[in-house]
Amino acid sequence: MAGSPVSDKRPFIVACIPAYNEELTIAKVVLKARRHVDKVIVCDDGSMDMTAEIAEACGAEVIRHERNMGKGAAIQSLFKRVRGEVADIIVTLDADGQHNPDEIPLLINMMIETGADIVIGSRFLSNETMNKVPTSRRVGNKILNIATSVKDVMDTQSGFRAYSRRVIESIQPTEMGFAVDSEILYKASELGLKIVEVPVGVEYRVPRPSKRGPVLHALDVLLGMVKHLSMRRPLLFYGLPGAISFLIALISGSILIHLFNLTRYFSIPLAMIAVGFGLLGAILCSTAIMLWILVTLIKEAR
């Protein structure tokens, strides 16, 4: 099967769990995940509670960050660790109990049946599950889906995913925060990897509220995607606004000169517009060219 992540033998599956101050839920998540995978690895992202100790006591391998660095940093550490494993498939899920580890087989079976490289556990493929998602999260997810620009994916922000070995070897996340989920999908889409979704349940009635509100979460993702897109398409991202700024400066300057020739009146506002947009255009176009050269050199060096 083209693109299949596994052969005829039983796949070796590793569950990867980023965690930060999740001592109330980590034991349940690890123990339930162990029923369906061959190994569980937890990245303790600088927790100040007993998250790491409890995860180890429940049979998980634990990677420790000395300080809290963000979800993206935890995913980076997990991906790096799994590259040294014999894993055919890895499954990522949150440590707060939002995802049900007993649904891991749904993702694995979908990957094997479809030959997908990424299977997303989607909250928005069934009305029953969608109704459990707070309105603010549903609206925010729609906005972030547009920003991520991954075709036909309903839930770009779900952290409950299965990744093939091909993904682990070909994608290295760089985002430190919540934008990591969007970054992985964006890079996978650019590489032509197959992405599918499967409906899963979700549980938001956890013992304590979310550490970060939906607005801050959305801003983190949007800023991360802006940074990522600006590096991927510098000529378009910076060059186009730069050219428009030059055009505005040219038009303003032309009007200024024409007005001066007719009336001998020198318009300071028009002069400020012409000079300001001229400088802005020069900065943007210079940035576009420098980033384009840098990105090109990096690609050639690979």
NORBEL-V265820 format. One record per residue. PHI is phi in whole degrees, -180 to 180 (none if undefined). PSI is psi in radians with two decimals (NA if undefined). OMEGA is omega in degrees with one decimal (none if undefined). Layout:
PHI:PSI:OMEGA / PHI:PSI:OMEGA
This chain:
none:2.25:-177.8 / -65:2.26:175.9 / 80:0.05:-178.4 / -65:2.36:-176.6 / -80:-0.18:-174.3 / -137:2.90:174.8 / -99:-2.83:-178.8 / -71:-0.37:179.5 / -73:2.83:178.7 / -65:2.26:-178.6 / -70:2.56:173.6 / -89:2.11:-171.3 / -116:2.32:178.2 / -121:2.27:174.0 / -93:2.26:-179.7 / -116:2.17:-172.6 / -127:1.90:171.2 / -75:2.40:-174.8 / -145:2.46:175.2 / -144:1.95:-179.7 / 54:0.98:-177.7 / -120:0.67:-176.6 / -64:-0.40:-178.9 / -77:-0.40:-173.7 / -125:-0.29:-171.3 / -61:-0.63:-178.1 / -62:-0.82:-179.4 / -62:-0.74:-178.7 / -65:-0.80:-178.6 / -65:-0.83:-177.0 / -64:-0.71:178.9 / -71:-0.64:179.3 / -66:-0.64:-177.9 / -62:-0.38:178.3 / -66:-0.44:-169.5 / -118:-0.06:-177.7 / -130:2.96:-179.8 / -89:-0.39:-178.0 / -156:2.55:175.9 / -120:2.25:175.6 / -121:2.21:179.0 / -111:2.30:171.4 / -101:1.88:177.7 / -83:1.86:-171.9 / -88:1.12:176.5 / 72:0.57:-179.1 / -62:2.58:177.8 / -105:0.18:179.0 / -120:-2.68:-174.6 / -97:0.39:-177.2 / -54:-0.90:-175.9 / -64:-0.80:-178.0 / -63:-0.72:-179.7 / -67:-0.73:179.6 / -61:-0.75:178.5 / -65:-0.71:180.0 / -65:-0.45:179.9 / -89:0.04:174.4 / 102:0.14:179.9 / -91:2.59:167.2 / -80:2.40:-174.7 / -120:2.23:170.1 / -100:2.30:-176.7 / -113:2.30:167.0 / -98:2.37:-178.5 / -67:-0.50:177.7 / -139:2.84:179.5 / -70:2.11:-175.5 / -117:-0.22:179.0 / 113:2.79:-177.9 / -60:-0.73:-178.4 / -60:-0.71:178.2 / -64:-0.68:177.8 / -65:-0.74:177.9 / -63:-0.70:177.7 / -59:-0.80:-179.8 / -64:-0.68:179.5 / -67:-0.76:178.3 / -61:-0.76:-179.4 / -62:-0.73:-179.9 / -66:-0.72:-175.1 / -71:-0.45:177.6 / -60:-0.44:178.2 / -88:-0.02:179.3 / -95:3.03:175.8 / -96:0.37:-173.6 / -64:2.35:171.8 / -89:-0.62:-178.3 / -138:2.43:168.9 / -120:2.59:177.7 / -120:2.20:175.0 / -103:2.46:176.1 / -153:2.72:-177.7 / -76:2.72:-177.4 / -91:-0.06:-173.2 / -91:0.10:178.6 / 87:0.04:179.0 / -64:-0.67:179.9 / -99:2.56:179.7 / -96:1.93:-179.0 / -59:-0.40:178.7 / -69:-0.15:176.6 / -95:0.07:176.5 / -54:-0.74:179.0 / -59:-0.49:177.5 / -61:-0.77:-179.9 / -69:-0.74:-178.3 / -64:-0.82:-179.2 / -63:-0.69:178.1 / -64:-0.70:178.8 / -64:-0.78:-179.5 / -66:-0.72:-177.0 / -70:-0.63:-174.1 / -101:-0.24:-175.2 / 70:0.43:-178.8 / -73:2.69:175.2 / -91:-0.51:177.1 / -135:2.26:173.1 / -118:2.15:-178.4 / -102:2.25:172.0 / -79:1.79:-171.0 / -92:2.39:176.3 / -87:-0.11:-169.7 / -119:0.35:178.0 / -101:-0.12:175.7 / -134:2.43:-177.6 / -63:-0.62:-178.5 / -62:-0.80:179.6 / -72:-0.71:-178.0 / -60:-0.63:-178.9 / -68:-0.33:177.6 / -81:-0.34:-177.1 / -79:2.21:178.6 / -55:2.55:-177.4 / -56:-0.72:-179.0 / -60:-0.65:178.9 / -71:-0.67:179.6 / -64:-0.79:179.5 / -65:-0.80:179.5 / -61:-0.69:-179.5 / -64:-0.66:178.5 / -63:-0.72:178.9 / -65:-0.76:-178.3 / -70:-0.52:175.0 / -61:-0.74:179.2 / -65:-0.76:-179.0 / -65:-0.65:-178.3 / -72:-0.55:174.9 / 59:0.74:173.8 / -103:2.04:-172.0 / -61:2.33:171.5 / 66:0.28:176.1 / -99:2.11:-176.0 / -83:-0.51:-173.9 / -132:1.39:-178.2 / -72:-0.29:-174.7 / -100:0.02:178.3 / -68:2.31:177.2 / -94:0.00:179.1 / -92:1.74:-172.4 / -143:2.72:169.5 / -115:2.32:179.6 / -119:2.42:174.7 / -79:2.91:177.4 / -59:-0.60:-179.6 / -60:-0.69:179.1 / -66:-0.81:-178.3 / -60:-0.64:-176.5 / -84:-0.39:-173.7 / -106:-0.25:-177.2 / -121:2.18:174.6 / -116:1.84:179.9 / -63:2.58:177.7 / -123:-0.33:-179.4 / -70:2.46:-178.3 / -92:-0.43:-175.1 / -105:-2.62:-176.0 / -71:-0.24:179.2 / -68:-0.12:-177.3 / -61:-0.65:-179.1 / -64:-0.75:177.6 / -67:-0.70:-179.0 / -60:-0.79:-178.8 / -62:-0.77:179.8 / -65:-0.71:-179.9 / -63:-0.80:-179.9 / -67:-0.69:178.3 / -63:-0.71:178.2 / -64:-0.72:178.3 / -64:-0.58:179.8 / -83:-0.07:-180.0 / 76:0.38:178.9 / -76:2.60:-176.4 / -84:2.21:-179.3 / -121:2.21:176.8 / -130:2.90:178.5 / -125:2.70:175.2 / -138:2.39:-179.1 / -68:2.36:176.9 / -135:2.91:175.7 / -85:3.01:178.0 / -150:2.58:-178.9 / -134:1.97:179.9 / -100:-0.09:-179.4 / -85:1.16:178.9 / -87:2.87:-175.3 / -62:-0.34:-179.5 / -145:2.79:-176.9 / -69:2.87:178.4 / -62:2.54:-178.6 / -70:-0.44:-176.3 / -136:2.28:-179.2 / -68:2.85:-178.0 / -63:-0.54:-179.4 / -68:-0.83:178.4 / -65:-0.66:177.3 / -60:-0.84:-178.5 / -63:-0.73:178.9 / -63:-0.71:178.5 / -60:-0.80:-179.4 / -66:-0.79:-178.2 / -63:-0.79:179.1 / -64:-0.66:177.7 / -64:-0.73:179.7 / -70:-0.62:175.8 / -60:-0.81:178.2 / -61:-0.77:-178.1 / -64:-0.82:-179.2 / -66:-0.62:179.7 / -65:-0.55:177.8 / -80:-0.56:-178.5 / -77:-0.61:-176.4 / -131:1.09:-174.3 / -64:-0.65:-179.1 / -65:-0.65:178.4 / -78:-0.77:-173.0 / -70:-0.72:-179.5 / -106:-0.61:-175.7 / -67:-0.72:-179.1 / -65:-0.88:175.1 / -60:-0.59:178.2 / -64:-0.75:178.9 / -65:-0.69:178.1 / -65:-0.70:178.2 / -63:-0.73:176.8 / -62:-0.70:-179.8 / -64:-0.75:177.8 / -63:-0.73:178.5 / -63:-0.71:-179.6 / -66:-0.78:179.6 / -64:-0.78:179.8 / -63:-0.75:178.7 / -64:-0.70:179.0 / -64:-0.75:178.3 / -64:-0.72:179.1 / -60:-0.82:-179.5 / -67:-0.73:180.0 / -63:-0.75:179.2 / -64:-0.70:180.0 / -66:-0.70:179.1 / -65:-0.58:-178.0 / -81:-0.70:-169.9 / -121:-0.14:-173.4 / 61:0.40:177.6 / -103:2.17:179.2 / -97:1.93:-177.0 / -83:1.93:179.1 / -65:-0.74:177.9 / -58:-0.78:178.7 / -64:-0.66:179.0 / -65:-0.71:179.2 / -66:-0.68:178.5 / -64:-0.79:-178.4 / -63:-0.82:-179.0 / -68:-0.76:-178.3 / -62:-0.87:179.9 / -70:-0.51:175.5 / -64:-0.77:177.6 / -65:-0.74:179.2 / -62:-0.76:178.9 / -62:-0.71:179.6 / -64:-0.74:179.6 / -64:-0.82:-177.8 / -65:-0.77:-179.5 / -67:-0.67:176.5 / -64:-0.74:177.4 / -62:-0.76:179.9 / -60:-0.80:-177.6 / -67:-0.76:-178.9 / -65:-0.76:179.2 / -67:-0.66:179.0 / -62:-0.77:177.6 / -63:-0.76:-179.1 / -63:-0.83:179.4 / -62:-0.71:179.0 / -63:-0.76:179.1 / -64:-0.68:179.3 / -65:-0.74:179.7 / -65:-0.70:-179.8 / -70:-0.45:-178.6 / -80:-0.27:-177.2 / -72:NA:none
